[in-house]
Every structure is written in C-alpha cells, then in structure tokens.
Amino acid sequence: MKILLTGASSFVTQFLIKKLLEDKYKVFGISRKKKEISNNLIIKKHNLSKKVLERKYWSGIKCVVHLANIDNNKETDPIKNLKMLKNLLVNMPSSVDKFIFISSQMIYGNPNEINIDENHKISPFFSNYSLSKYLCEQYLLFKKKIFKRNLIILRITGFIDSNNSLIFKIKTNMKINKNVTLYNKGKTYRDYLFLDDLYIVIKKIISEKLSLKEKNCIFNLSSIQNYDLYNIANVIKKKLISKSNIKLSKAKEVRGNFSYNINLIKKKLNFIPKNINNI
C-alpha cells in the first residue's frame, strides 16, 4: 500500500516514515525543505501553501496523513494552513480510501480541566495555532459530505519524546542528579503522547477496514491520562535511580490542568496506550 504524508521534513513525520518503511509500506512525502528518493520512498519538494499537488502524483495512493502545518504565531497562519489543505484536496482521486488529519489539543484552548472528551467545548480563538486546526477540521467535515471516504481527525497532545517537553526537561535534570522544581505543588495535570502510540493508531487506521459514523471520526489521542507531574517525576526518578530532589513550589503554571478522556479511540480502534512505566 502507498501512503502520502505531508510535512515530510518534520521530526514526527520522519519518525512515521521510518516506521512505515520498516513495515514495507510505500511512502510518498511532501516537504517544503527537501527531496529524497530511495527504495519505497519518494519525498517531493513542494509548497502546498502556494500551489496544488498535481494529479500525476496521486497514482497508487490509498491513504493520506496530513501533518503539514505553518506555526509562526502570525495572524496569517490559519489562512495559509487552510490553503494548504485545499491545495492538497483539489486533485485527490476517489481511489484514496482514508484521510487522516493530525489536529491538536490546543483546539480546546486552556480549559484547566481533566478527563476532556471529544464533546468538550472548543476554543478556536485561543491562538493562531488553535484557529488553524479548527478551520481545517471544519473544512474537512464539510468536504466529508462530498468525498466518500473515511475521514479521521486525531487531536493529539504534546509528545513525551520531544526535547522541548516538560517530561524531557525533568528526565534530563534527573540524569545528572539535578534537583527538579514543580509548580502548583506538583499537582499540575498534563497529557502526553508517545510517538510509538501515534504510529500504532495510524497503522490501525491504514491497515484495518473501518466502519466509522460521521460523529465518531474525531478522536482525542494521548498515552498518559490523569497523571500529575509529581507522580510522573517520581516514576522517572525511580527508573533512573536518580539522587535528584523534587521540590514543590506554590507558584502556578502558565497553563492550567489538562488531560484527555480517550475512551472513544480505545473502543473504536481497540487502542491500548503503553503503560507509563514502559514509556
């Protein structure tokens, strides 16, 4: 099977491409920055925000994973991201069976709540980034009535593997036995996604025959739910056998509590996230 991925030069997409190639899929990638050709992999240098993807490049493609996103924190970002999506869809043939759009937790804004499900109130004007995701989601839901294929929107959380995540910073300090300070007395809830779990879900969508109702095509996706930072820090300390002290500060985090309810994706896709200790 041949898979199209946009944003092919990003850290996340590069990981997905590697895993897809390991599982013997053919991959066609789109990147604004580079081009590459090797066994079962073609990456085309193409700026979707400026021009459509020509019909000739769609040959053999059965599934699309749209990850490309402009995030410069500018007011023009939402329009550019919507333009990219439209330019991607213009020549998409009916032979494409599944379209996966990578959305974000930021679409909920800063709710300061835990156990957030897909029906939770969204805040599209929280940031330019959240507005971008909202506009693209709404456009896809409108187009779903026109193109007859499976549409899956994944509202993902931040990646635990990312080198700018709080988990990464805690882990880095504990490796060198440096003390760690947690705000809000450590009782701040955060949700994270393990890259391997993202690939497991995407592979399930790609490889399985899906029967999804329109209202169930949006899924919250994370690996860690309802864990406060104090408990996560203690897990890391134990695993690393670190001598770091965990200091609790009364100061508040800039963003409030946030964690997902992922019961829907567990039920519909039989998804079981990895245990926090294994991660």
FIZAKOL-203285 format. One record per atom (N, C-alpha, C): z, y, x; atom name; residue in three letters. Coordinates in steps of 0.2 Angstrom, whole numbers, plus 2048, in hexadecimal, padded with zeros to 3 digits. Layout:
// FIZAKOL-203285
   pz   py   px  name  resn
    Z    Y    X    CA   ALA
...
//
This chain:
// FIZAKOL-203285
   pz   py   px  name  resn
  800  7FA  804     N   MET
  800  800  800    CA   MET
  800  806  804     C   MET
  7FC  80B  802     N   LYS
  7FC  812  806    CA   LYS
  800  817  802     C   LYS
  804  81A  806     N   ILE
  809  81F  804    CA   ILE
  807  826  807     C   ILE
  807  82B  803     N   LEU
  806  832  805    CA   LEU
  80D  836  806     C   LEU
  80F  839  80B     N   LEU
  815  83D  80C    CA   LEU
  813  844  80E     C   LEU
  816  849  80B     N   THR
  815  850  80D    CA   THR
  81B  852  812     C   THR
  81A  857  816     N   GLY
  81F  859  81A    CA   GLY
  820  854  820     C   GLY
  81B  852  822     N   ALA
  81B  84C  827    CA   ALA
  81F  84D  82E     C   ALA
  820  854  82F     N   SER
  823  855  836    CA   SER
  82A  856  835     C   SER
  82D  856  82F     N   SER
  834  857  82F    CA   SER
  838  851  831     C   SER
  83F  852  832     N   PHE
  843  84C  835    CA   PHE
  844  847  830     C   PHE
  844  848  829     N   VAL
  845  843  824    CA   VAL
  83F  83F  823     C   VAL
  839  843  823     N   THR
  833  840  822    CA   THR
  831  83B  828     C   THR
  832  83D  82E     N   GLN
  831  839  833    CA   GLN
  835  833  833     C   GLN
  83B  833  831     N   PHE
  83F  82D  830    CA   PHE
  83C  828  82B     C   PHE
  83A  82B  825     N   LEU
  836  827  820    CA   LEU
  830  824  822     C   LEU
  82C  828  826     N   ILE
  826  825  829    CA   ILE
  827  81F  82D     C   ILE
  82C  820  831     N   LYS
  82E  81A  836    CA   LYS
  830  814  832     C   LYS
  834  815  82D     N   LYS
  836  80F  829    CA   LYS
  830  80C  825     C   LYS
  82C  810  822     N   LEU
  826  80E  81E    CA   LEU
  821  80A  823     C   LEU
  820  80C  829     N   LEU
  81C  809  82E    CA   LEU
  81F  802  830     C   LEU
  826  802  831     N   GLU
  829  7FC  832    CA   GLU
  828  7F7  82D     C   GLU
  828  7F9  827     N   ASP
  827  7F4  821    CA   ASP
  820  7F3  81F     C   ASP
  81B  7F5  824     N   LYS
  814  7F4  823    CA   LYS
  810  7F8  81E     C   LYS
  813  7FD  81C     N   TYR
  80F  802  817    CA   TYR
  80A  806  81B     C   TYR
  805  808  818     N   LYS
  800  80D  81B    CA   LYS
  803  814  819     C   LYS
  803  819  81E     N   VAL
  805  81F  81C    CA   VAL
  800  825  81E     C   VAL
  800  829  819     N   PHE
  7FC  82F  81A    CA   PHE
  800  835  81A     C   PHE
  801  839  81F     N   GLY
  806  83F  81F    CA   GLY
  802  845  81F     C   GLY
  806  84A  81C     N   ILE
  803  851  81C    CA   ILE
  808  856  820     C   ILE
  806  859  825     N   SER
  80A  85E  829    CA   SER
  807  864  82A     C   SER
  80B  86A  82A     N   ARG
  808  870  82C    CA   ARG
  808  871  834     C   ARG
  80C  86C  837     N   LYS
  80D  86D  83F    CA   LYS
  809  869  843     C   LYS
  807  862  841     N   LYS
  804  85E  846    CA   LYS
  800  859  842     C   LYS
  7FC  855  846     N   LYS
  7F8  850  844    CA   LYS
  7F8  84A  848     C   LYS
  7F8  844  845     N   GLU
  7F9  83E  849    CA   GLU
  7F5  838  846     C   GLU
  7F2  834  84A     N   ILE
  7EF  82E  848    CA   ILE
  7F1  828  84C     C   ILE
  7F3  823  849     N   SER
  7F5  81C  84C    CA   SER
  7F4  817  847     C   SER
  7F7  811  849     N   ASN
  7F6  80B  844    CA   ASN
  7FA  80D  83E     C   ASN
  7F6  80C  838     N   ASN
  7F9  80D  831    CA   ASN
  7FC  814  830     C   ASN
  7FB  819  834     N   LEU
  7FD  820  834    CA   LEU
  7F8  825  835     C   LEU
  7F7  829  830     N   ILE
  7F3  82F  831    CA   ILE
  7F7  835  82F     C   ILE
  7F8  83A  833     N   ILE
  7FB  840  831    CA   ILE
  7F6  846  832     C   ILE
  7F5  849  82C     N   LYS
  7F0  84F  82C    CA   LYS
  7F3  855  82D     C   LYS
  7F1  85A  831     N   LYS
  7F3  861  831    CA   LYS
  7F0  864  82B     C   LYS
  7F4  867  827     N   HIS
  7F2  86A  821    CA   HIS
  7F7  86E  81E     C   HIS
  7F5  874  81C     N   ASN
  7FA  879  819    CA   ASN
  7F9  879  811     C   ASN
  7FE  875  80E     N   LEU
  7FD  875  806    CA   LEU
  7FE  87B  803     C   LEU
  802  880  806     N   SER
  803  886  803    CA   SER
  7FD  88B  802     C   SER
  7F8  889  806     N   LYS
  7F2  88D  807    CA   LYS
  7EB  889  804     C   LYS
  7EB  883  804     N   LYS
  7E5  880  801    CA   LYS
  7E7  879  7FE     C   LYS
  7E3  876  7FA     N   VAL
  7E4  870  7F7    CA   VAL
  7E2  86A  7FB     C   VAL
  7E5  864  7FA     N   LEU
  7E3  85E  7FE    CA   LEU
  7DD  85C  7FB     C   LEU
  7D8  85B  7FF     N   GLU
  7D1  859  7FD    CA   GLU
  7D1  852  7FA     C   GLU
  7CD  851  7F5     N   ARG
  7CC  84A  7F2    CA   ARG
  7CB  844  7F6     C   ARG
  7C8  846  7FC     N   LYS
  7C6  840  800    CA   LYS
  7CC  83D  804     C   LYS
  7D2  841  804     N   TYR
  7D8  83E  807    CA   TYR
  7DC  83A  803     C   TYR
  7DA  839  7FD     N   TRP
  7DE  835  7F8    CA   TRP
  7DC  82E  7F7     C   TRP
  7D7  82C  7FB     N   SER
  7D5  825  7FB    CA   SER
  7DA  820  7FC     C   SER
  7DC  81B  7F8     N   GLY
  7E0  816  7F9    CA   GLY
  7E8  818  7F8     C   GLY
  7E9  81E  7F7     N   ILE
  7F0  820  7F6    CA   ILE
  7F3  81E  7EF     C   ILE
  7F9  81A  7EF     N   LYS
  7FC  818  7E9    CA   LYS
  802  81B  7E7     C   LYS
  805  81F  7EC     N   CYS
  80C  822  7EB    CA   CYS
  80C  828  7EF     C   CYS
  80F  82D  7EC     N   VAL
  810  834  7F0    CA   VAL
  818  835  7F0     C   VAL
  81A  837  7F6     N   VAL
  821  83A  7F7    CA   VAL
  820  841  7FA     C   VAL
  822  846  7F5     N   HIS
  821  84D  7F7    CA   HIS
  828  850  7FA     C   HIS
  828  851  800     N   LEU
  82E  853  803    CA   LEU
  82D  85A  806     C   LEU
  827  85D  807     N   ALA
  825  863  80A    CA   ALA
  829  869  806     C   ALA
  82C  86D  80A     N   ASN
  82F  873  807    CA   ASN
  830  879  80C     C   ASN
  82E  87E  809     N   ILE
  82F  885  80D    CA   ILE
  836  887  80C     C   ILE
  83A  888  811     N   ASP
  841  88A  80F    CA   ASP
  843  890  815     C   ASP
  840  896  814     N   ASN
  841  89B  818    CA   ASN
  846  8A0  815     C   ASN
  849  89E  80F     N   ASN
  84E  8A3  80C    CA   ASN
  84B  8A9  80A     C   ASN
  844  8A9  808     N   LYS
  841  8AF  806    CA   LYS
  83F  8AE  7FF     C   LYS
  83E  8B4  7FB     N   GLU
  83C  8B4  7F4    CA   GLU
  836  8B1  7F3     C   GLU
  831  8B1  7F8     N   THR
  82B  8AE  7F7    CA   THR
  82B  8A6  7F7     C   THR
  830  8A3  7FA     N   ASP
  830  89C  7FB    CA   ASP
  82F  898  7F4     C   ASP
  832  89A  7EF     N   PRO
  831  896  7E9    CA   PRO
  82A  896  7E7     C   PRO
  826  89B  7E7     N   ILE
  81F  89C  7E5    CA   ILE
  81B  897  7EA     C   ILE
  81C  898  7F1     N   LYS
  819  894  7F5    CA   LYS
  81A  88C  7F4     C   LYS
  820  88A  7F3     N   ASN
  821  883  7F2    CA   ASN
  81E  881  7EB     C   ASN
  81E  885  7E6     N   LEU
  81A  883  7E0    CA   LEU
  813  882  7E1     C   LEU
  810  887  7E6     N   LYS
  809  887  7E7    CA   LYS
  807  880  7EB     C   LYS
  80C  87E  7F0     N   MET
  80B  878  7F3    CA   MET
  80A  872  7EF     C   MET
  80F  872  7EA     N   LEU
  80F  86C  7E5    CA   LEU
  808  86C  7E1     C   LEU
  806  872  7DF     N   LYS
  800  873  7DB    CA   LYS
  7FA  870  7DF     C   LYS
  7FA  873  7E5     N   ASN
  7F4  871  7EA    CA   ASN
  7F4  869  7EB     C   ASN
  7FA  866  7EB     N   LEU
  7FA  85F  7EC    CA   LEU
  7F8  85B  7E6     C   LEU
  7F9  85E  7E0     N   LEU
  7F7  85A  7DA    CA   LEU
  7F0  85B  7D8     C   LEU
  7ED  860  7DA     N   VAL
  7E6  862  7D8    CA   VAL
  7E1  85C  7D8     C   VAL
  7E1  859  7DD     N   ASN
  7DC  853  7DE    CA   ASN
  7DF  84C  7DE     C   ASN
  7E5  84C  7DC     N   MET
  7E9  845  7DC    CA   MET
  7E5  841  7D7     C   MET
  7E3  83B  7D9     N   PRO
  7DF  837  7D4    CA   PRO
  7E4  833  7D0     C   PRO
  7E1  830  7CA     N   SER
  7E5  82C  7C6    CA   SER
  7E8  825  7C9     C   SER
  7E5  823  7CE     N   SER
  7E7  81D  7D2    CA   SER
  7ED  81E  7D5     C   SER
  7F0  824  7D6     N   VAL
  7F7  825  7D8    CA   VAL
  7FC  823  7D3     C   VAL
  800  81E  7D4     N   ASP
  804  81B  7CF    CA   ASP
  80B  81E  7CF     C   ASP
  80E  821  7D5     N   LYS
  814  824  7D5    CA   LYS
  815  82A  7D9     C   LYS
  818  82F  7D6     N   PHE
  819  835  7D9    CA   PHE
  821  837  7DA     C   PHE
  823  837  7E0     N   ILE
  82A  838  7E2    CA   ILE
  82B  83F  7E4     C   ILE
  82F  843  7E1     N   PHE
  831  84A  7E3    CA   PHE
  838  84A  7E6     C   PHE
  839  84D  7EC     N   ILE
  83F  84D  7EF    CA   ILE
  842  854  7ED     C   ILE
  847  854  7E8     N   SER
  84A  85B  7E6    CA   SER
  851  85B  7EA     C   SER
  856  85F  7E7     N   SER
  85C  860  7EB    CA   SER
  862  861  7E7     C   SER
  868  860  7E9     N   GLN
  86E  862  7E6    CA   GLN
  86F  869  7E5     C   GLN
  86B  86D  7E9     N   MET
  86C  874  7E8    CA   MET
  869  877  7E1     C   MET
  866  873  7DD     N   ILE
  863  875  7D7    CA   ILE
  869  876  7D2     C   ILE
  86F  873  7D4     N   TYR
  875  874  7D0    CA   TYR
  879  87A  7D2     C   TYR
  877  87D  7D7     N   GLY
  87A  883  7DA    CA   GLY
  881  881  7DD     C   GLY
  886  885  7DB     N   ASN
  88D  884  7DE    CA   ASN
  892  883  7D8     C   ASN
  891  87D  7D5     N   PRO
  895  87B  7CF    CA   PRO
  89D  87A  7D0     C   PRO
  89F  879  7D6     N   ASN
  8A6  877  7D8    CA   ASN
  8A9  872  7D3     C   ASN
  8A5  86D  7D3     N   GLU
  8A7  867  7CF    CA   GLU
  8A5  860  7D3     C   GLU
  8A8  85B  7D0     N   ILE
  8A6  854  7D3    CA   ILE
  8A4  850  7CD     C   ILE
  8A1  84A  7CE     N   ASN
  89E  846  7C9    CA   ASN
  898  849  7C5     C   ASN
  894  84D  7C9     N   ILE
  88E  850  7C6    CA   ILE
  889  84B  7C4     C   ILE
  887  84B  7BE     N   ASP
  881  847  7BC    CA   ASP
  87B  84B  7BB     C   ASP
  875  847  7B9     N   GLU
  86F  84A  7B8    CA   GLU
  86E  84F  7B2     C   GLU
  873  84F  7AE     N   ASN
  873  854  7A8    CA   ASN
  877  85A  7A9     C   ASN
  87A  85B  7AF     N   HIS
  87E  860  7B1    CA   HIS
  87A  867  7B1     C   HIS
  87D  86C  7AF     N   LYS
  879  873  7AF    CA   LYS
  877  874  7B6     C   LYS
  870  877  7B6     N   ILE
  86D  878  7BC    CA   ILE
  86E  880  7BD     C   ILE
  86D  882  7C4     N   SER
  86D  889  7C5    CA   SER
  867  88B  7CA     C   SER
  861  88C  7C6     N   PRO
  85B  88D  7CA    CA   PRO
  85B  893  7CE     C   PRO
  85F  898  7CC     N   PHE
  85F  89F  7D0    CA   PHE
  865  89F  7D5     C   PHE
  868  89A  7D7     N   PHE
  86D  89A  7DC    CA   PHE
  86B  89C  7E3     C   PHE
  864  89A  7E4     N   SER
  861  89C  7EB    CA   SER
  85A  89B  7EA     C   SER
  856  89D  7EF     N   ASN
  84F  89C  7EF    CA   ASN
  84D  895  7EF     C   ASN
  851  891  7F3     N   TYR
  850  88A  7F4    CA   TYR
  851  886  7ED     C   TYR
  856  888  7E9     N   SER
  858  885  7E3    CA   SER
  852  887  7DE     C   SER
  850  88D  7DE     N   LEU
  84A  88F  7DA    CA   LEU
  844  88B  7DB     C   LEU
  843  88A  7E2     N   SER
  83D  886  7E4    CA   SER
  83D  87F  7E1     C   SER
  842  87C  7E1     N   LYS
  843  875  7DF    CA   LYS
  842  875  7D7     C   LYS
  845  87A  7D4     N   TYR
  845  87A  7CC    CA   TYR
  83E  87B  7CA     C   TYR
  83A  880  7CD     N   LEU
  834  881  7CB    CA   LEU
  82F  87B  7CC     C   LEU
  830  878  7D1     N   CYS
  82C  872  7D3    CA   CYS
  82E  86C  7CE     C   CYS
  834  86B  7CD     N   GLU
  836  866  7C8    CA   GLU
  833  867  7C1     C   GLU
  834  86E  7BF     N   GLN
  831  86F  7B8    CA   GLN
  82A  86F  7B8     C   GLN
  826  870  7BD     N   TYR
  81F  86F  7BD    CA   TYR
  81D  868  7BD     C   TYR
  821  864  7C0     N   LEU
  81F  85D  7C0    CA   LEU
  821  85A  7B9     C   LEU
  826  85C  7B6     N   LEU
  828  859  7B0    CA   LEU
  823  85B  7AA     C   LEU
  820  861  7AB     N   PHE
  81A  863  7A7    CA   PHE
  814  85F  7A8     C   PHE
  812  85E  7AF     N   LYS
  80C  85A  7B0    CA   LYS
  80D  853  7AF     C   LYS
  813  851  7AE     N   LYS
  814  849  7AD    CA   LYS
  811  848  7A6     C   LYS
  811  84C  7A1     N   LYS
  80E  84B  79B    CA   LYS
  806  84A  79C     C   LYS
  803  84D  7A1     N   ILE
  7FC  84D  7A3    CA   ILE
  7FA  847  7A7     C   ILE
  7FD  846  7AD     N   PHE
  7FC  840  7B1    CA   PHE
  800  83A  7AF     C   PHE
  7FD  835  7AE     N   LYS
  800  82F  7AC    CA   LYS
  803  82A  7B1     C   LYS
  808  82C  7B4     N   ARG
  80B  828  7BA    CA   ARG
  812  829  7BA     C   ARG
  816  825  7BE     N   ASN
  81D  826  7BF    CA   ASN
  81F  82C  7C3     C   ASN
  823  830  7C0     N   LEU
  825  836  7C4    CA   LEU
  82D  835  7C5     C   LEU
  82F  835  7CB     N   ILE
  836  835  7CD    CA   ILE
  838  83B  7D1     C   ILE
  83D  83E  7CE     N   ILE
  840  844  7D2    CA   ILE
  847  842  7D5     C   ILE
  848  842  7DB     N   LEU
  84E  840  7DE    CA   LEU
  852  847  7E1     C   LEU
  857  848  7DE     N   ARG
  85B  84E  7E0    CA   ARG
  860  84C  7E5     C   ARG
  85E  84D  7EB     N   ILE
  862  84A  7F0    CA   ILE
  868  84F  7F3     C   ILE
  86D  84C  7F6     N   THR
  872  850  7F9    CA   THR
  870  851  801     C   THR
  874  855  804     N   GLY
  873  855  80C    CA   GLY
  874  84F  80F     C   GLY
  871  84E  815     N   PHE
  871  848  819    CA   PHE
  877  848  81D     C   PHE
  87A  842  81D     N   ILE
  880  841  821    CA   ILE
  87D  840  829     C   ILE
  877  83E  82A     N   ASP
  874  83D  830    CA   ASP
  872  844  833     C   ASP
  872  849  830     N   SER
  86F  850  832    CA   SER
  874  853  837     C   SER
  871  856  83D     N   ASN
  876  859  842    CA   ASN
  878  85F  840     C   ASN
  877  862  83A     N   ASN
  87A  868  837    CA   ASN
  87F  866  831     C   ASN
  880  860  830     N   SER
  885  85E  82B    CA   SER
  88C  85F  82D     C   SER
  891  860  829     N   LEU
  898  860  82A    CA   LEU
  89A  85A  82D     C   LEU
  898  854  82A     N   ILE
  89A  84D  82D    CA   ILE
  898  84D  834     C   ILE
  892  84F  836     N   PHE
  890  84E  83D    CA   PHE
  894  852  842     C   PHE
  896  858  83F     N   LYS
  89B  85D  843    CA   LYS
  8A2  859  844     C   LYS
  8A4  856  83F     N   ILE
  8AB  853  83F    CA   ILE
  8AA  84D  844     C   ILE
  8A5  849  844     N   LYS
  8A4  843  848    CA   LYS
  8A3  846  84F     C   LYS
  89F  84B  851     N   THR
  89E  84D  857    CA   THR
  8A5  84F  85B     C   THR
  8A9  853  857     N   ASN
  8B0  855  85A    CA   ASN
  8B4  84F  85B     C   ASN
  8B4  84A  856     N   MET
  8B9  845  857    CA   MET
  8B6  840  85D     C   MET
  8B0  840  85F     N   LYS
  8AE  83C  864    CA   LYS
  8B1  83F  86B     C   LYS
  8B2  845  86B     N   ILE
  8B5  848  871    CA   ILE
  8BD  84A  870     C   ILE
  8BF  847  86B     N   ASN
  8C7  847  869    CA   ASN
  8C9  84F  868     C   ASN
  8C4  853  866     N   LYS
  8C5  85A  864    CA   LYS
  8C8  85A  85D     C   LYS
  8CD  85E  85C     N   ASN
  8D0  85F  855    CA   ASN
  8CB  862  850     C   ASN
  8CC  860  84A     N   VAL
  8C8  861  844    CA   VAL
  8CC  865  83F     C   VAL
  8C9  86B  83D     N   THR
  8CC  86F  838    CA   THR
  8C8  86E  831     C   THR
  8CC  86C  82C     N   LEU
  8C9  86C  825    CA   LEU
  8CB  871  821     C   LEU
  8C7  875  81D     N   TYR
  8C9  87A  819    CA   TYR
  8CB  877  812     C   TYR
  8CE  87B  80E     N   ASN
  8D1  879  807    CA   ASN
  8D5  873  808     C   ASN
  8D9  873  80D     N   LYS
  8DE  86D  80F    CA   LYS
  8DA  866  80F     C   LYS
  8D4  866  810     N   GLY
  8D0  860  811    CA   GLY
  8CE  85D  80A     C   GLY
  8D0  861  804     N   LYS
  8CE  85F  7FE    CA   LYS
  8C8  861  7FB     C   LYS
  8C3  862  800     N   THR
  8BC  864  7FE    CA   THR
  8B8  85E  7FD     C   THR
  8B5  85D  7F7     N   TYR
  8B0  858  7F6    CA   TYR
  8A9  859  7F8     C   TYR
  8A6  855  7FB     N   ARG
  89F  856  7FD    CA   ARG
  89B  84F  7FC     C   ARG
  895  84F  7FB     N   ASP
  891  849  7FA    CA   ASP
  88C  849  7FF     C   ASP
  88A  843  802     N   TYR
  885  843  807    CA   TYR
  881  83D  806     C   TYR
  87B  83D  809     N   LEU
  876  838  808    CA   LEU
  874  835  80F     C   LEU
  874  82E  80F     N   PHE
  873  82B  816    CA   PHE
  86B  82A  815     C   PHE
  868  82B  81B     N   LEU
  860  82B  81B    CA   LEU
  85E  824  819     C   LEU
  861  81E  81B     N   ASP
  860  818  81A    CA   ASP
  860  817  812     C   ASP
  865  81A  80F     N   ASP
  865  819  807    CA   ASP
  85F  81D  804     C   ASP
  85D  822  807     N   LEU
  857  826  804    CA   LEU
  851  821  804     C   LEU
  850  81E  80A     N   TYR
  84A  81A  80B    CA   TYR
  84B  814  806     C   TYR
  851  811  805     N   ILE
  852  80B  801    CA   ILE
  84F  80D  7FA     C   ILE
  851  813  7F7     N   VAL
  84F  815  7F1    CA   VAL
  848  816  7F0     C   VAL
  845  81A  7F5     N   ILE
  83E  81B  7F5    CA   ILE
  83A  814  7F6     C   ILE
  83C  810  7FA     N   LYS
  839  809  7FA    CA   LYS
  839  805  7F3     C   LYS
  83F  806  7F0     N   LYS
  83F  803  7E9    CA   LYS
  83A  806  7E4     C   LYS
  83A  80C  7E5     N   ILE
  835  810  7E0    CA   ILE
  82E  80E  7E2     C   ILE
  82C  80D  7E8     N   ILE
  825  80C  7EA    CA   ILE
  823  804  7E9     C   ILE
  828  800  7EA     N   SER
  826  7F9  7EA    CA   SER
  828  7F5  7E3     C   SER
  82C  7F8  7DF     N   GLU
  82E  7F5  7D8    CA   GLU
  82A  7F8  7D2     C   GLU
  828  7F4  7CD     N   LYS
  825  7F6  7C7    CA   LYS
  82B  7FA  7C3     C   LYS
  829  800  7C2     N   LEU
  82E  804  7BE    CA   LEU
  82D  805  7B7     C   LEU
  832  806  7B3     N   SER
  831  807  7AC    CA   SER
  836  80D  7AA     C   SER
  834  813  7AC     N   LEU
  839  818  7AB    CA   LEU
  837  81D  7A5     C   LEU
  83C  81E  7A1     N   LYS
  83B  823  79C    CA   LYS
  83A  82A  79F     C   LYS
  837  82F  79C     N   GLU
  836  836  79E    CA   GLU
  83D  839  7A0     C   GLU
  842  838  79C     N   LYS
  849  83B  79D    CA   LYS
  84C  838  7A2     C   LYS
  84A  832  7A5     N   ASN
  84E  82F  7AA    CA   ASN
  84A  82F  7B1     C   ASN
  846  834  7B2     N   CYS
  842  834  7B8    CA   CYS
  845  839  7BD     C   CYS
  84B  83C  7BB     N   ILE
  84F  840  7C0    CA   ILE
  855  83C  7C2     C   ILE
  856  83B  7C9     N   PHE
  85C  838  7CB    CA   PHE
  860  83C  7D0     C   PHE
  866  83C  7CF     N   ASN
  86B  83F  7D5    CA   ASN
  86B  839  7DA     C   ASN
  86B  83B  7E0     N   LEU
  86B  836  7E6    CA   LEU
  870  838  7EB     C   LEU
  875  834  7ED     N   SER
  879  835  7F2    CA   SER
  87C  82E  7F4     C   SER
  87F  82E  7FA     N   SER
  882  828  7FD    CA   SER
  88A  828  7FC     C   SER
  88D  82E  7FD     N   ILE
  894  82F  7FC    CA   ILE
  896  833  7F6     C   ILE
  89A  830  7F2     N   GLN
  89C  834  7EC    CA   GLN
  8A3  834  7EB     C   GLN
  8A6  83A  7E9     N   ASN
  8AD  83B  7E8    CA   ASN
  8B2  839  7EE     C   ASN
  8AF  83B  7F4     N   TYR
  8B4  83B  7FA    CA   TYR
  8B5  842  7FC     C   TYR
  8BC  843  7FD     N   ASP
  8BD  84A  800    CA   ASP
  8BD  849  808     C   ASP
  8BC  84F  80B     N   LEU
  8BB  84F  812    CA   LEU
  8C0  84D  816     C   LEU
  8C6  84D  814     N   TYR
  8CC  84A  817    CA   TYR
  8CC  843  818     C   TYR
  8CA  83F  812     N   ASN
  8C9  838  813    CA   ASN
  8C3  836  817     C   ASN
  8BE  83A  817     N   ILE
  8B8  839  81B    CA   ILE
  8B9  839  822     C   ILE
  8BD  83F  824     N   ALA
  8BF  840  82B    CA   ALA
  8C4  83B  82D     C   ALA
  8C8  838  829     N   ASN
  8CC  833  82B    CA   ASN
  8C8  82C  82D     C   ASN
  8C3  82B  829     N   VAL
  8BF  825  82A    CA   VAL
  8BC  826  831     C   VAL
  8B9  82C  832     N   ILE
  8B5  82D  838    CA   ILE
  8BA  82C  83E     C   ILE
  8C0  82F  83E     N   LYS
  8C5  82F  843    CA   LYS
  8C7  827  844     C   LYS
  8C8  823  83F     N   LYS
  8CA  81C  840    CA   LYS
  8C4  818  843     C   LYS
  8BE  81A  841     N   LYS
  8B8  816  844    CA   LYS
  8B7  818  84B     C   LYS
  8B8  81E  84D     N   LEU
  8B7  820  854    CA   LEU
  8BD  81F  859     C   LEU
  8C3  81D  855     N   ILE
  8C9  81D  859    CA   ILE
  8CB  823  85D     C   ILE
  8CA  829  859     N   SER
  8CA  82F  85C    CA   SER
  8D2  832  85C     C   SER
  8D3  836  861     N   LYS
  8DA  839  862    CA   LYS
  8DA  840  85E     C   LYS
  8D5  842  85B     N   SER
  8D4  848  858    CA   SER
  8DA  849  853     C   SER
  8DC  84F  852     N   ASN
  8E1  850  84C    CA   ASN
  8DD  854  847     C   ASN
  8DE  852  840     N   ILE
  8DB  855  83B    CA   ILE
  8E0  85A  838     C   ILE
  8DE  861  839     N   LYS
  8E2  866  837    CA   LYS
  8DF  869  830     C   LYS
  8E4  86A  82B     N   LEU
  8E2  86C  825    CA   LEU
  8E3  874  824     C   LEU
  8DE  877  822     N   SER
  8DF  87E  821    CA   SER
  8DF  880  819     C   SER
  8E2  885  817     N   LYS
  8E2  888  810    CA   LYS
  8DC  88B  80F     C   LYS
  8D8  88E  814     N   ALA
  8D2  892  813    CA   ALA
  8CD  88E  80E     C   ALA
  8CA  891  80A     N   LYS
  8C5  88E  806    CA   LYS
  8BE  88D  809     C   LYS
  8BA  888  807     N   GLU
  8B4  887  809    CA   GLU
  8AF  88D  805     C   GLU
  8AA  88E  809     N   VAL
  8A5  893  805    CA   VAL
  8A2  890  7FF     C   VAL
  8A0  88A  7FF     N   ARG
  89E  886  7F9    CA   ARG
  8A4  882  7F6     C   ARG
  8A4  881  7F0     N   GLY
  8A9  87D  7EC    CA   GLY
  8A8  876  7ED     C   GLY
  8AC  872  7E9     N   ASN
  8AB  86B  7E9    CA   ASN
  8A4  869  7E6     C   ASN
  8A1  863  7E9     N   PHE
  89B  861  7E6    CA   PHE
  89A  859  7E8     C   PHE
  89A  855  7E2     N   SER
  898  84E  7E3    CA   SER
  894  84C  7DD     C   SER
  890  847  7DE     N   TYR
  88C  844  7D9    CA   TYR
  88F  83E  7D5     C   TYR
  88C  83D  7CF     N   ASN
  88D  837  7CB    CA   ASN
  886  834  7CC     C   ASN
  885  82E  7CF     N   ILE
  87F  82B  7D0    CA   ILE
  87E  824  7CC     C   ILE
  882  824  7C7     N   ASN
  881  81E  7C2    CA   ASN
  87A  81D  7C0     C   ASN
  876  822  7BE     N   LEU
  870  821  7BC    CA   LEU
  86B  81E  7C0     C   LEU
  86B  820  7C7     N   ILE
  866  81D  7CC    CA   ILE
  869  816  7CD     C   ILE
  86F  815  7CD     N   LYS
  872  80E  7CE    CA   LYS
  870  809  7C9     C   LYS
  870  80C  7C3     N   LYS
  86E  807  7BD    CA   LYS
  866  806  7BD     C   LYS
  862  80C  7BD     N   LYS
  85B  80B  7BD    CA   LYS
  857  808  7C2     C   LYS
  85A  809  7C8     N   LEU
  856  807  7CE    CA   LEU
  85B  802  7D2     C   LEU
  860  800  7CF     N   ASN
  864  7FB  7D2    CA   ASN
  866  7FD  7D9     C   ASN
  868  803  7DA     N   PHE
  86A  806  7E1    CA   PHE
  871  805  7E2     C   PHE
  873  803  7E8     N   ILE
  87A  802  7EA    CA   ILE
  87A  806  7F1     C   ILE
  87E  80B  7F1     N   PRO
  87E  80F  7F7    CA   PRO
  882  80B  7FC     C   PRO
  881  80D  803     N   LYS
  885  809  808    CA   LYS
  88C  80C  808     C   LYS
  891  808  80A     N   ASN
  898  80A  80A    CA   ASN
  899  80F  80F     C   ASN
  89E  814  80E     N   ILE
  89F  819  813    CA   ILE
  8A1  816  81A     C   ILE
  8A5  811  81A     N   ASN
  8A7  80E  820    CA   ASN
  8A1  80B  824     C   ASN
  89C  808  821     N   ASN
  896  806  824    CA   ASN
  892  80C  827     C   ASN
  891  811  823     N   ILE
  88D  817  825    CA   ILE
  890  81A  82B     C   ILE
//
